[in-house]
Amino acid sequence: MKHESQDGSVTDELVKHIMEFHGHLGPFLVLGVKAGLLANSTLGKDCFKTTATVMTSPSPPTSCFVDGVQFTTGCTMGKCNIKLEKGKGLSVLFLKEGRKLRLKLKKDVLDSVRSISSEEESREASLDLSSRSASELFEIEE
């Protein structure tokens, strides 16, 4: 199943599947998907050797980021290779075989999604985020 286009945007097919998995489409879910896809392309996808630690508020809507990471990377609570830790802002650390990738959501992006006040704005923001590059959204450290 192809999830990402040549330019790094999320496909309509992936949007459909993450909505089925999570229950609805939201900006934090999409951001988690973008982070997971970047981790897969940078470190190589391996749902057993990869670990993910998400640092953010442990409640919705920011915690929805975890579902996006889980869906794309295959890291799951059952395998104990994804964790949610209380933190400020929103960041994720991926580890695989001694390599690491740390992503921190840019402050302006976080502020813009936190200011969303309607379902329509949420959907529009989600679709906009899905087409943006990871480097526009995150501070990236390898």
KACORPE-V289831 format. One line per field, one symbol per residue. ss: DSSP state (2 for helix, 1 for strand, 0 for the rest). phi: phi as a letter, one per 40 degrees, with the letter a starting at -180 (. if undefined). burial: + if it has 9 or more other C-alpha atoms within 8 Angstrom, else -. Layout:
ss: ???
phi: ???
burial: ???
//
This chain:
ss: 0001000001022222222222000022222222222222222000000111111100000002222222222000000001111100001111110011111110222222220000222222222222200222211110
phi: .cbbcdcgccccccddcccccchabacccccccdcccccccccgcacbccbbbcbaccacccccddcccccccgcbcccfbbbbbcacgaaabbbafgcbbbbbccdccdccccccbacccccccccccccccdcccbcbbb
burial: ---++--++++--++--++-----++++++++++++++++--+-++-+-+++++++++---+++++++++++++++----+++++---++++++++---+++++++--++--+-------+++-++--++++++--++++--
//
